[in-house]
Amino acid sequence: MSIIKPFKGVRPRVDLVREIAALPYDVYSSQEARIVVKDNPISFLKIDRAETFFPEGIDAYSSTVYEKARDTMYKMIEEKKLIQDDKVCLYIYKLTMNGRTQTGIVACTSIDEYINNTIKKHELTRAEKEADRINHVDYCDANTGPIFLTYKAQKSIDLLVNNWTDHHKEEVDFVADDGIRHTIWVISDSEIIQKLQQEFKVVDSLYIADGHHRAASAVKVGLKRREANPNDDGTGEFNYFLSVIFPDEQLKIMDYNRVVQDLGGLTSEAFIEEVVKNFNILETSKKPIRPTKKGTFGMYLEDKWYLLEAKEGTYNLKDPVLSLDVSILQLNLLSPILGIGDPRTDNRIDFVGGIRGLGELERRVNEDMTVAFALVPTSIEELMNIADADELMPPKSTWFEPKLRSGLFIHLLK
């Protein structure tokens, strides 16, 4: 059973929505965020990354920064740049990228379902990243960024959503600077809300696609508020967190590629000799090679591309984690040959989202790295299988596109 709860969304004034909506806070470095806010003073980034108000060098995790985020958000509400809906609603949020669409329901989901694993995870979280968002949620008294959830598609839910969008005018429709179209419908009809809630009760599980740190932080703030409000009957807003929920069959995961700073002391020739112990070289080329089959990898080294294929016996297809291409590469090349033991903490490795293309891998190797690896994208099915098995994916296994925009929906905890 999955609970979805309507809420009184705080949303940008329609004529300002395109300017306010921003990519997620963790897509940007602090320097990049400063440039965005300088060019667009009402970007939601000035709330999500409030250090942009202060000189470079300020501690981005200080109370001063979180207080500024809070004050800025409530000032925008006071100025009617952000407006709260009068009644509880659900929302439909459609993103269109290169002609492909994904349509989700914006709702609040239960911290209890996160705790009991009805909302399933597939990634570890880092304490310092959690602490940042815990403070941000706590100071702002709000969920300012939605958690990206998915579920095994249900035709009955699709029918209700499609019927609403077919017969009601959208309230928001704009194309962002990156060419992605964002369209929003508001569902204020209590009967339709109840029907959607009933349909989700037969959905066994929701899965976190993206936003593990935001989810963990929202849950910890909710538990903290429960301690401070012992008489709460479970209906307090802090018992829920902001989510956008998409059917799995509409989502697209892109490749999440790797670049490594050096060859761990090996010459190129010695490195290749080690690689061929576990991989067959199927092809070489001066042009980029994109792998298309599970167990194959593109490798760029010294102006040449190689198509690698993992040899039989180097992976376990029956294990949902060890059968991932990111695991095969890590266990058979990155760790034993290049000495990348923990990719979460080793500063010799970096990760490049597939949206940047294989040209970005070439650029990095030509500028500040030595070798790059292009991977086949992890599938939604693999993600769900790992979550269902209560296992964890290796770091940087999935890159979802398009990204949800922050600032389109805010969920107040009071």
C-alpha positions, 0 to 999 in steps of 0.5 A, a space after each residue: 500500500 502506498 499513501 499519497 496526500 494532497 497538500 496546499 502547494 506554495 508555487 510561483 506566480 504564473 508570470 514568474 514561474 519560468 524565472 523562479 524554477 531552477 535545476 536541483 541545488 546539487 547540480 551546481 557548484 557554488 561558483 556556478 550557482 553564483 553565476 545563475 543567481 547573478 544573472 537571474 535574481 529571482 532564481 530559486 537557487 537563491 533559496 536552495 543555495 543561499 550562500 550566493 548572497 554572501 562573499 565567496 569563502 563563507 561557510 555554506 553550512 553555517 546557520 547564517 546561510 540557512 537563515 538567509 534561505 528561510 528569510 528569502 523564501 518567506 519574503 517571496 511569499 509575502 511579496 506574492 512571488 510565491 503563492 500558497 493554494 487555498 485548498 489541498 490539491 494534487 498536481 500533475 507535472 509533465 516534462 518533455 525532452 526531445 519529444 519524449 514525455 514523462 508525467 508524474 503526480 506531485 503529492 506528499 508521501 509518508 515518512 512512515 512508509 520510508 521507514 518501513 521500506 514501502 518507499 524503497 531505496 537503492 543508495 547509501 547517503 552521506 552524513 554531511 549531505 544529509 546534515 545540509 538538507 536537514 538544516 535547510 528543511 528545518 530552518 525553512 520549515 518546508 520541503 523545497 525540493 521534491 523527491 523523484 519517485 517511481 512505481 510499477 506502472 498501473 493502467 488505472 492510474 494512467 487513465 485517471 491522469 490522462 483523463 484529467 490532462 485531456 479535459 483540463 487546461 494546464 496552469 503552467 507551461 514553459 520551456 526552460 533554457 535547456 529546452 525542456 518543457 514543463 507543464 503543470 495541471 492542478 487537481 483540486 477536485 476532491 473526488 478525483 483526488 480520492 480516486 487517485 489515493 485509492 488507486 495508489 493503495 494497491 501500489 505495493 511500493 514506491 522507489 526512490 529514483 533520485 533524491 536519497 539525501 533529500 528523502 532521508 533529510 525530510 524523514 529525519 526532520 519529520 521525526 524530530 518534529 514528532 518528538 517536539 509535538 508528542 500530541 500530534 495525531 499523525 496528520 501534521 504536515 511534517 509526517 509527509 514529504 514532497 514527492 513527484 511520482 512517475 510510472 516506471 515505463 516512462 522514465 529514462 536512465 542515461 549512462 553515468 560514465 567514469 574518468 580517472 586521473 592516472 593509470 596508477 603508475 602503469 605505462 599505457 602498454 602495461 595498463 592494456 596488458 592488465 585490461 585484457 586479462 579480464 576484457 576482450 578488445 572487440 574494436 578500436 577507433 579514433 571516433 567515439 565508441 558507445 557501448 550498446 550491449 550489457 557487459 561492454 564498455 567504451 574506453 578512451 586512452 591516448 586519442 584512441 577508443 576501445 570497445 571492451 567486453 567483459 570475459 565470461 567468469 568475471 561477473 555474476 548475472 544472478 546477483 542484482 548488484 554484481 551483474 551491474 555494468 558499474 560493478 563489473 567495471 569497478 571489480 575487474 578494472 577500476 579497483 584491481 588495476 587502477 587502485 580505485 578502492 572506494 569511488 565515493 572517496 577517491 579523488 582520482 576518479 570523477 563521474 560524467 553524466 551521459 547528458 554531456 555526451 562522449 565528447 565530454 569524456 574526450 575533453 576531460 582526458 585531453 585536459 585533466 584526466 588520463 582514461 575514460 570509460 563509457 557505460 551502458 545505462 543501468 535499467 529501471 528494472 535493475 534499479 527496482 530489483 536491487 531495491 526489492 532485494 534490500 541491496 544497494 547500488 554502487 555510487 553513481 550508477 544512474 543519471 536521470 534526465 530530464 531533471 525535476 525543477 525546484 521551486 515549482 512546488 513547496 510543501 510547508 511543514 506547518 
